[in-house]
Amino acid sequence: MELPQADGKLIRAGRIENMKMLLSILEINSGTIRRSSLQVALPVVTIFAAASFIAPATSQARDVIHKGDVVVVPLRGEVSPSLLMFLRRAEKAAEGSGASAMIFEMDTYGGRLDAAADIVNALNRITIPTYTFINSNAGSAGAIIALATQHIYMAPVSAIGAAAPILPTGEDLPPTAREKTISYWSALIRSSAARNAHNPDIGEAFMNKDKEVKIGDRLIHPKGTLLTLNAQEAIERINGKPLLADGIADSIVDLTQKAGLKGEIVSLNPSGFEHLAFWITTLAPLLLLGGIIGAYLEFKIPGASLPGIISAICFALFFLGHYLAGLAGWEVVALFAVGMVLVLIEILFFAHSTIVFGVVGVFLMLASLLWAMIDRYPGETFFPKGRMLAVPLLNLFIAIVAAVLVIAILARFLPRTSLYRRFALMTSNPRGPSLAGAPHKFATALSLTPGTQGTAITILRPSGKARFADHVVDVVTEGEFIAPQTPITVMQTDGMRVVVKRTTQV
């Protein structure tokens, strides 16, 4: 380690030496650096270019929706996590573009209750008027979702209700599990129905066959069966208020006329890649782990471009999945790219003088990864709250802890492998006859003890060759780059691995 003196000459000399080392690295390896950079950048460009084609509904949503438009979103088929991905993205696009209302055109016999719960939570966050047009079925989970909108219209031949929980096989739940499930979901349905000005008893009777529904002295539904309403029953007015639905509509256009919606009708459709988004967001910690480990190996073994390509693909898939899921926009990708540029600037130009660029770059990259996983809706505060941060922080924590453990193992055992030595020395040695005839021996053939001094004869970044007496030995530093012809000192030996550092000048 160089010790600064009052006149500052030693500091200036050290910086000049570092600059010479950097120039030599860039001069000898400029071709390798350019090839590696292109190989790493190509997958990123390719994947994000493909994203513009596989997610047309998302990429064009803000262009086709104008302020005051009425956005129509189809809810067809099974209620599943992929449907949540689509609805969340459509909701954010509609509210962000200033739409006047959202109409959910429903035709479903139900599906997964956990997905329905997430959809209900998403719908209850919408700040613009919401309508459900039942055309023709709102069975089971569909009925629960319909109650999370403010207005319900039904086609002339349609039905809503029968939301009892069952097993995926179609069989009834065991008695205890059934009682617990109905108790929880009855409370959720009542809360959602009351929030949207629907009769909570109607919603509970959809799920609980032991629920009796009375309005005043009139018995609407007795105990013993699940409640299901057709269009004519749902619009019946009792005490001046409809039982459930606001009216019957023949089509979306008819609904807008009866509801007094004046905006232009704009339809959003699924992109077809919601299943991909679901799995990518579920596997987010693994993608982050792959990206971090790949980046580490790319810098650790500069001649091997495969780890960099894998890292780029993992990060690209991570951002693409969260984009398709409606969790992130392209701004988080830009933030990540800025952070990466700052880290590269730190490595290439300021590795031995300042850490500001590297610290800021790493902070921006971590912030972008966290931001991409936060489920933030239009109108919410810019800074996320604790509940919004819980899952993203957990995913990021798992990825970082796992990456630290894997990197620690790799740092311990990777330099001993022949694969590492082959790639590292291939890019560390300049071509030419400069080493011809020099006796090359591994550390085990020499008596190298801590404190033994020698000279670097190739660039150490961090691996390379050094001369001790009349022998050339494969060595590695603890991470620093050392220029050729620099005095070095052995720190430790472990089998064939020789760890060195720059010789301290006093």
C-alpha positions as CSV (number, residue, x, y, z in Angstrom):
1,M,0.0,0.0,0.0
2,E,1.3,3.4,-0.9
3,L,1.6,5.9,1.9
4,P,0.8,9.6,1.0
5,Q,3.4,12.2,1.9
6,A,3.1,15.9,2.5
7,D,4.4,17.0,-0.9
8,G,1.9,14.7,-2.7
9,K,4.6,13.4,-5.1
10,L,3.9,9.8,-4.2
11,I,0.2,10.2,-4.8
12,R,0.7,11.7,-8.2
13,A,3.2,9.0,-9.1
14,G,0.8,6.3,-8.1
15,R,-2.0,7.9,-10.2
16,I,0.4,8.1,-13.2
17,E,1.3,4.5,-12.8
18,N,-2.4,3.5,-12.6
19,M,-3.1,5.4,-15.8
20,K,-0.2,3.7,-17.6
21,M,-1.6,0.4,-16.4
22,L,-5.0,1.2,-17.7
23,L,-3.7,2.3,-21.1
24,S,-1.8,-0.9,-21.4
25,I,-4.9,-2.9,-20.6
26,L,-7.0,-1.1,-23.1
27,E,-4.3,-1.2,-25.8
28,I,-3.6,-5.0,-25.5
29,N,-7.3,-6.0,-24.9
30,S,-9.3,-3.5,-26.8
31,G,-10.4,-6.1,-29.3
32,T,-11.4,-8.5,-26.5
33,I,-13.3,-5.8,-24.7
34,R,-15.2,-4.7,-27.8
35,R,-16.1,-8.3,-28.7
36,S,-17.2,-9.0,-25.1
37,S,-19.2,-5.8,-24.9
38,L,-21.0,-6.6,-28.2
39,Q,-21.6,-10.2,-27.1
40,V,-23.2,-9.1,-23.9
41,A,-25.2,-6.2,-25.4
42,L,-26.6,-8.3,-28.3
43,P,-28.9,-10.5,-26.2
44,V,-30.3,-7.5,-24.4
45,V,-31.0,-5.6,-27.6
46,T,-32.6,-8.7,-29.2
47,I,-34.8,-9.6,-26.2
48,F,-36.1,-6.1,-25.7
49,A,-36.7,-5.7,-29.5
50,A,-38.8,-8.9,-29.3
51,A,-40.7,-7.5,-26.4
52,S,-42.1,-4.8,-28.7
53,F,-43.7,-7.5,-30.8
54,I,-44.9,-10.0,-28.1
55,A,-46.6,-7.3,-26.0
56,P,-48.5,-5.1,-28.5
57,A,-51.4,-4.6,-26.2
58,T,-49.2,-3.0,-23.6
59,S,-46.8,-1.1,-25.9
60,Q,-49.7,0.5,-27.7
61,A,-52.2,1.0,-24.8
62,R,-51.2,4.5,-24.0
63,D,-51.3,5.5,-27.7
64,V,-54.9,4.1,-28.4
65,I,-56.4,5.3,-25.1
66,H,-57.2,9.0,-24.9
67,K,-58.6,11.1,-22.1
68,G,-62.3,10.5,-21.6
69,D,-62.4,7.2,-23.5
70,V,-64.4,4.2,-22.2
71,V,-62.0,1.2,-22.0
72,V,-63.5,-2.3,-22.5
73,V,-61.6,-5.2,-21.0
74,P,-62.6,-8.8,-21.7
75,L,-62.9,-11.3,-18.8
76,R,-63.3,-14.6,-20.5
77,G,-62.4,-18.2,-19.7
78,E,-60.9,-19.4,-16.5
79,V,-60.0,-17.0,-13.7
80,S,-56.2,-17.5,-13.3
81,P,-53.1,-15.6,-12.3
82,S,-52.5,-14.8,-16.0
83,L,-55.8,-13.0,-16.1
84,L,-54.7,-10.9,-13.2
85,M,-51.5,-9.9,-15.1
86,F,-53.7,-8.7,-18.0
87,L,-56.2,-6.9,-15.8
88,R,-53.6,-5.1,-13.8
89,R,-51.8,-3.9,-16.9
90,A,-55.1,-2.8,-18.5
91,E,-56.1,-1.0,-15.4
92,K,-52.9,1.0,-15.1
93,A,-53.0,1.9,-18.8
94,A,-56.6,3.1,-18.6
95,E,-56.1,5.2,-15.4
96,G,-52.8,6.5,-16.6
97,S,-54.3,7.7,-19.9
98,G,-57.2,9.5,-18.2
99,A,-60.0,7.1,-19.3
100,S,-63.5,8.0,-18.0
101,A,-64.6,4.5,-17.2
102,M,-63.8,0.8,-17.5
103,I,-66.2,-1.9,-18.6
104,F,-65.3,-5.5,-17.9
105,E,-67.1,-7.8,-20.3
106,M,-67.4,-11.1,-18.4
107,D,-68.1,-14.6,-19.6
108,T,-66.6,-17.1,-17.1
109,Y,-67.6,-20.1,-15.1
110,G,-65.0,-19.3,-12.4
111,G,-61.5,-20.5,-11.6
112,R,-58.9,-20.1,-8.9
113,L,-60.0,-18.3,-5.7
114,D,-56.5,-17.0,-4.9
115,A,-56.4,-15.3,-8.4
116,A,-59.9,-14.0,-7.8
117,A,-58.9,-12.4,-4.5
118,D,-56.0,-10.6,-6.2
119,I,-58.2,-9.4,-9.0
120,V,-60.8,-8.1,-6.4
121,N,-58.0,-6.2,-4.6
122,A,-56.8,-4.7,-7.9
123,L,-60.4,-3.7,-9.0
124,N,-61.0,-2.0,-5.6
125,R,-58.0,0.2,-6.2
126,I,-59.5,1.7,-9.4
127,T,-60.3,5.4,-9.0
128,I,-62.5,5.7,-12.2
129,P,-66.1,4.3,-12.5
130,T,-66.2,0.5,-13.2
131,Y,-68.8,-1.6,-14.9
132,T,-69.3,-5.3,-15.3
133,F,-71.2,-6.5,-18.4
134,I,-72.2,-10.2,-17.8
135,N,-72.3,-11.7,-21.3
136,S,-73.3,-14.5,-20.5
137,N,-71.9,-16.1,-17.3
138,A,-70.5,-14.8,-14.0
139,G,-70.2,-18.1,-12.2
140,S,-68.3,-18.8,-9.0
141,A,-65.2,-16.6,-9.0
142,G,-66.7,-14.5,-11.7
143,A,-69.5,-13.5,-9.4
144,I,-67.0,-12.4,-6.7
145,I,-65.1,-10.3,-9.3
146,A,-68.3,-8.7,-10.5
147,L,-69.2,-7.5,-7.0
148,A,-65.8,-5.6,-7.0
149,T,-67.1,-3.2,-9.7
150,Q,-69.5,-0.3,-9.0
151,H,-72.1,-1.2,-11.6
152,I,-73.4,-4.4,-13.0
153,Y,-75.3,-4.9,-16.3
154,M,-76.4,-8.2,-17.6
155,A,-77.2,-9.6,-21.1
156,P,-80.8,-10.7,-21.5
157,V,-79.8,-14.4,-21.1
158,S,-77.2,-14.5,-18.4
159,A,-76.6,-15.6,-14.8
160,I,-74.5,-14.7,-11.8
161,G,-73.8,-16.6,-8.5
162,A,-73.0,-20.2,-7.3
163,A,-69.6,-19.3,-5.8
164,A,-69.1,-22.2,-3.4
165,P,-65.4,-23.2,-3.0
166,I,-64.5,-26.7,-4.3
167,L,-61.3,-28.7,-4.8
168,P,-59.6,-28.6,-8.2
169,T,-61.0,-32.2,-8.8
170,G,-64.5,-30.8,-8.5
171,E,-65.1,-32.5,-5.1
172,D,-66.3,-30.7,-2.0
173,L,-63.9,-29.4,0.6
174,P,-63.5,-31.4,3.9
175,P,-66.0,-30.0,6.5
176,T,-63.4,-28.1,8.6
177,A,-61.6,-26.6,5.5
178,R,-65.0,-25.7,4.0
179,E,-66.1,-23.9,7.1
180,K,-62.9,-21.9,7.3
181,T,-62.9,-21.1,3.6
182,I,-66.5,-19.9,3.6
183,S,-66.0,-17.8,6.7
184,Y,-63.0,-16.0,5.2
185,W,-64.5,-15.5,1.8
186,S,-67.9,-14.4,3.1
187,A,-66.2,-11.6,5.0
188,L,-64.2,-10.6,1.9
189,I,-67.3,-10.7,-0.4
190,R,-69.3,-8.6,2.1
191,S,-66.6,-6.0,2.4
192,S,-66.1,-5.8,-1.4
193,A,-69.9,-5.6,-2.1
194,A,-70.5,-2.9,0.5
195,R,-67.6,-0.9,-0.9
196,N,-69.2,-0.9,-4.3
197,A,-72.8,-0.2,-3.1
198,H,-74.1,-3.8,-3.6
199,N,-76.1,-5.8,-1.0
200,P,-73.6,-7.7,1.1
201,D,-76.2,-10.4,1.9
202,I,-76.6,-11.2,-1.8
203,G,-72.8,-11.6,-2.2
204,E,-72.5,-13.9,0.8
205,A,-75.5,-16.0,-0.4
206,F,-73.5,-16.7,-3.6
207,M,-71.0,-18.6,-1.5
208,N,-72.8,-19.7,1.7
209,K,-75.8,-22.0,1.2
210,D,-76.7,-21.4,4.9
211,K,-77.2,-17.6,4.3
212,E,-80.8,-16.4,4.2
213,V,-81.5,-13.1,2.3
214,K,-84.3,-10.9,3.4
215,I,-85.1,-7.3,2.3
216,G,-87.5,-5.8,4.8
217,D,-90.2,-8.4,5.3
218,R,-89.7,-10.1,2.0
219,L,-87.7,-13.3,1.8
220,I,-85.5,-13.2,-1.3
221,H,-83.6,-16.4,-0.8
222,P,-84.1,-19.2,1.8
223,K,-81.4,-21.2,3.4
224,G,-80.3,-24.6,2.0
225,T,-79.1,-23.7,-1.6
226,L,-76.5,-21.4,-3.2
227,L,-78.0,-18.2,-4.6
228,T,-77.9,-17.8,-8.4
229,L,-79.7,-14.9,-10.2
230,N,-80.7,-14.5,-13.8
231,A,-80.8,-11.2,-15.5
232,Q,-84.5,-10.6,-14.8
233,E,-84.2,-11.5,-11.1
234,A,-81.1,-9.4,-10.7
235,I,-82.7,-6.2,-12.0
236,E,-85.9,-6.5,-9.9
237,R,-86.4,-3.3,-7.9
238,I,-87.3,-3.7,-4.3
239,N,-88.0,-0.6,-2.2
240,G,-86.9,1.5,-5.2
241,K,-83.5,-0.1,-5.6
242,P,-82.4,-3.0,-7.9
243,L,-81.6,-6.3,-6.3
244,L,-78.2,-6.4,-7.8
245,A,-77.8,-5.3,-11.5
246,D,-78.4,-1.8,-12.8
247,G,-80.1,-3.0,-15.9
248,I,-80.1,-5.3,-18.9
249,A,-78.0,-4.4,-22.0
250,D,-77.8,-6.1,-25.4
251,S,-74.3,-5.0,-26.0
252,I,-71.4,-2.8,-24.9
253,V,-72.8,0.0,-26.9
254,D,-76.2,-0.4,-25.4
255,L,-74.6,-0.4,-21.9
256,T,-72.8,2.9,-22.5
257,Q,-76.0,4.5,-23.7
258,K,-78.0,3.3,-20.7
259,A,-75.2,4.3,-18.3
260,G,-74.7,7.7,-19.9
261,L,-71.1,7.1,-20.8
262,K,-70.1,9.6,-23.5
263,G,-66.5,8.7,-24.3
264,E,-65.3,6.7,-27.3
265,I,-65.2,3.0,-26.8
266,V,-61.7,1.5,-26.8
267,S,-61.0,-2.3,-26.4
268,L,-57.9,-3.8,-24.8
269,N,-57.1,-7.4,-25.4
270,P,-54.7,-9.9,-23.8
271,S,-51.3,-10.1,-25.5
272,G,-51.1,-13.9,-25.1
273,F,-48.0,-13.8,-23.0
274,E,-49.6,-13.4,-19.6
275,H,-48.6,-17.0,-18.6
276,L,-45.0,-16.1,-19.4
277,A,-45.3,-13.0,-17.2
278,F,-46.7,-15.1,-14.4
279,W,-43.8,-17.6,-14.4
280,I,-41.2,-14.9,-14.8
281,T,-42.5,-12.9,-11.8
282,T,-42.7,-16.0,-9.8
283,L,-39.1,-17.0,-10.6
284,A,-37.8,-13.4,-10.1
285,P,-35.3,-14.3,-7.3
286,L,-33.8,-17.0,-9.6
287,L,-33.5,-14.7,-12.5
288,L,-31.8,-12.1,-10.3
289,L,-29.5,-14.7,-9.0
290,G,-28.6,-15.8,-12.5
291,G,-28.0,-12.2,-13.6
292,I,-25.7,-11.4,-10.6
293,I,-23.7,-14.6,-10.8
294,G,-23.3,-14.3,-14.6
295,A,-22.1,-10.7,-14.2
296,Y,-19.6,-11.8,-11.6
297,L,-18.2,-14.6,-13.8
298,E,-18.0,-12.3,-16.8
299,F,-15.7,-9.9,-14.8
300,K,-13.9,-12.7,-13.1
301,I,-13.2,-14.5,-16.4
302,P,-13.0,-11.8,-19.0
303,G,-12.3,-14.1,-21.9
304,A,-15.5,-16.2,-21.4
305,S,-18.4,-14.3,-22.9
306,L,-21.1,-17.0,-22.1
307,P,-21.6,-15.8,-18.5
308,G,-22.1,-12.3,-19.7
309,I,-24.7,-13.4,-22.2
310,I,-26.5,-15.5,-19.6
311,S,-26.5,-12.5,-17.2
312,A,-27.9,-10.2,-19.9
313,I,-30.6,-12.7,-20.7
314,C,-31.6,-13.2,-17.1
315,F,-31.9,-9.4,-16.4
316,A,-33.7,-8.9,-19.7
317,L,-36.3,-11.6,-18.9
318,F,-36.7,-10.2,-15.4
319,F,-37.6,-6.7,-16.7
320,L,-39.7,-8.2,-19.6
321,G,-41.7,-10.4,-17.3
322,H,-42.5,-7.5,-14.9
323,Y,-43.3,-5.3,-17.9
324,L,-45.8,-7.9,-19.2
325,A,-47.3,-8.3,-15.7
326,G,-48.0,-4.5,-15.5
327,L,-45.6,-4.0,-12.7
328,A,-42.9,-2.0,-14.5
329,G,-42.4,0.3,-17.5
330,W,-39.3,0.9,-19.6
331,E,-38.1,3.6,-17.2
332,V,-36.8,1.0,-14.9
333,V,-34.8,-0.5,-17.7
334,A,-33.3,2.9,-18.4
335,L,-32.4,3.3,-14.7
336,F,-30.7,-0.1,-14.7
337,A,-28.8,0.8,-17.9
338,V,-27.6,4.1,-16.4
339,G,-26.4,2.2,-13.3
340,M,-24.5,-0.3,-15.4
341,V,-22.8,2.4,-17.4
342,L,-21.6,4.1,-14.1
343,V,-20.2,0.8,-12.9
344,L,-18.4,0.2,-16.2
345,I,-17.0,3.8,-16.0
346,E,-15.8,3.0,-12.4
347,I,-14.1,-0.2,-13.5
348,L,-12.5,1.1,-16.7
349,F,-11.5,4.6,-15.7
350,F,-11.6,5.2,-11.9
351,A,-10.8,1.7,-10.4
352,H,-7.9,3.1,-8.4
353,S,-8.9,6.6,-7.6
354,T,-12.6,6.9,-6.5
355,I,-15.6,4.6,-5.8
356,V,-18.3,7.2,-6.3
357,F,-19.3,6.1,-9.8
358,G,-19.4,2.4,-8.7
359,V,-21.4,3.0,-5.6
360,V,-24.0,5.2,-7.4
361,G,-24.2,2.7,-10.2
362,V,-24.8,-0.2,-8.0
363,F,-27.4,1.8,-6.0
364,L,-29.3,2.7,-9.2
365,M,-29.2,-0.9,-10.4
366,L,-30.6,-2.3,-7.1
367,A,-33.2,0.5,-7.1
368,S,-34.4,-0.4,-10.6
369,L,-34.6,-4.1,-9.7
370,L,-36.7,-3.2,-6.6
371,W,-38.8,-0.7,-8.5
372,A,-39.7,-3.2,-11.2
373,M,-41.3,-5.5,-8.6
374,I,-43.4,-2.9,-6.8
375,D,-47.1,-3.0,-7.7
376,R,-47.8,0.7,-7.8
377,Y,-51.1,2.0,-9.2
378,P,-51.9,5.5,-10.6
379,G,-52.8,8.0,-8.0
380,E,-50.8,6.3,-5.2
381,T,-47.9,8.1,-3.5
382,F,-44.5,8.0,-5.3
383,F,-42.8,6.4,-2.4
384,P,-44.1,2.9,-1.8
385,K,-45.6,1.9,1.6
386,G,-44.5,-1.1,3.7
387,R,-47.0,-3.6,2.2
388,M,-46.0,-2.7,-1.3
389,L,-42.4,-3.3,-0.5
390,A,-42.8,-6.6,1.4
391,V,-42.6,-9.1,-1.5
392,P,-40.1,-7.1,-3.7
393,L,-37.7,-6.6,-0.7
394,L,-38.0,-10.4,0.1
395,N,-37.2,-11.4,-3.5
396,L,-34.3,-9.0,-3.7
397,F,-33.0,-10.1,-0.3
398,I,-33.2,-13.8,-1.3
399,A,-31.3,-13.1,-4.5
400,I,-28.6,-11.1,-2.9
401,V,-28.0,-13.5,0.0
402,A,-27.9,-16.5,-2.5
403,A,-25.6,-14.6,-4.8
404,V,-23.2,-13.7,-1.9
405,L,-23.0,-17.4,-0.9
406,V,-22.5,-18.6,-4.5
407,I,-19.9,-15.9,-5.2
408,A,-18.0,-16.8,-2.0
409,I,-17.9,-20.5,-3.1
410,L,-16.8,-19.5,-6.6
411,A,-14.1,-17.1,-5.3
412,R,-12.7,-20.0,-3.2
413,F,-12.7,-22.8,-5.7
414,L,-13.0,-21.3,-9.2
415,P,-9.3,-20.1,-9.5
416,R,-8.2,-23.7,-9.0
417,T,-10.0,-25.0,-12.0
418,S,-8.3,-25.5,-15.4
419,L,-11.3,-23.8,-17.1
420,Y,-10.7,-20.6,-15.2
421,R,-6.9,-20.6,-15.8
422,R,-7.4,-21.3,-19.5
423,F,-9.8,-18.4,-20.0
424,A,-8.1,-15.9,-17.7
425,L,-4.6,-16.4,-19.1
426,M,-5.8,-16.5,-22.7
427,T,-7.0,-12.8,-22.3
428,S,-4.2,-11.8,-20.0
429,N,-1.2,-12.7,-22.2
430,P,-0.3,-10.4,-25.1
431,R,0.4,-12.3,-28.3
432,G,4.1,-12.5,-29.4
433,P,7.3,-14.2,-28.6
434,S,8.0,-12.3,-25.4
435,L,7.5,-15.4,-23.2
436,A,9.0,-17.8,-25.6
437,G,11.7,-19.9,-23.9
438,A,10.8,-18.8,-20.4
439,P,10.6,-21.8,-18.0
440,H,6.9,-22.1,-16.9
441,K,6.2,-23.9,-13.7
442,F,3.2,-24.2,-11.3
443,A,3.5,-23.0,-7.8
444,T,4.0,-26.6,-6.5
445,A,7.3,-26.8,-8.4
446,L,8.7,-23.8,-6.5
447,S,9.2,-22.9,-2.9
448,L,7.0,-19.7,-2.9
449,T,6.2,-18.5,0.6
450,P,4.4,-15.3,1.7
451,G,6.7,-12.4,1.2
452,T,8.5,-13.8,-1.8
453,Q,8.9,-11.0,-4.3
454,G,8.8,-11.1,-8.1
455,T,7.7,-9.2,-11.2
456,A,4.5,-9.3,-13.2
457,I,5.3,-10.1,-16.8
458,T,1.7,-10.0,-18.1
459,I,-1.3,-7.9,-17.0
460,L,-2.8,-9.3,-13.9
461,R,-6.6,-8.7,-14.2
462,P,-6.8,-10.5,-11.8
463,S,-4.9,-13.5,-13.3
464,G,-1.7,-13.6,-15.3
465,K,1.9,-14.6,-15.2
466,A,4.7,-13.5,-13.0
467,R,8.5,-14.2,-12.8
468,F,10.1,-15.4,-9.6
469,A,13.8,-15.8,-10.0
470,D,14.1,-17.7,-13.3
471,H,10.6,-19.2,-13.3
472,V,7.3,-18.1,-14.7
473,V,4.3,-18.8,-12.5
474,D,0.6,-18.5,-12.9
475,V,-0.7,-16.0,-10.2
476,V,-3.8,-14.2,-9.2
477,T,-4.5,-11.0,-7.3
478,E,-7.4,-10.3,-4.9
479,G,-9.2,-8.4,-7.6
480,E,-7.0,-5.4,-8.4
481,F,-5.4,-5.0,-11.9
482,I,-1.6,-4.9,-12.0
483,A,0.3,-3.7,-15.0
484,P,3.3,-5.6,-16.5
485,Q,6.8,-5.1,-15.0
486,T,5.2,-4.1,-11.7
487,P,7.0,-5.5,-8.5
488,I,4.7,-8.0,-6.7
489,T,4.7,-9.9,-3.4
490,V,3.3,-13.3,-2.6
491,M,0.5,-13.1,-0.1
492,Q,-0.4,-16.7,0.2
493,T,-0.3,-20.1,-1.6
494,D,-3.0,-22.7,-1.7
495,G,-2.1,-25.7,-3.9
496,M,-1.4,-24.4,-7.4
497,R,-3.0,-21.0,-6.5
498,V,-0.6,-18.2,-5.8
499,V,-2.2,-14.9,-4.5
500,V,-0.1,-11.8,-5.0
501,K,-0.3,-8.1,-4.5
502,R,1.5,-5.0,-5.6
503,T,4.7,-4.6,-3.6
504,T,4.4,-1.9,-1.0
505,Q,6.6,1.1,-1.6
506,V,7.6,3.1,1.4
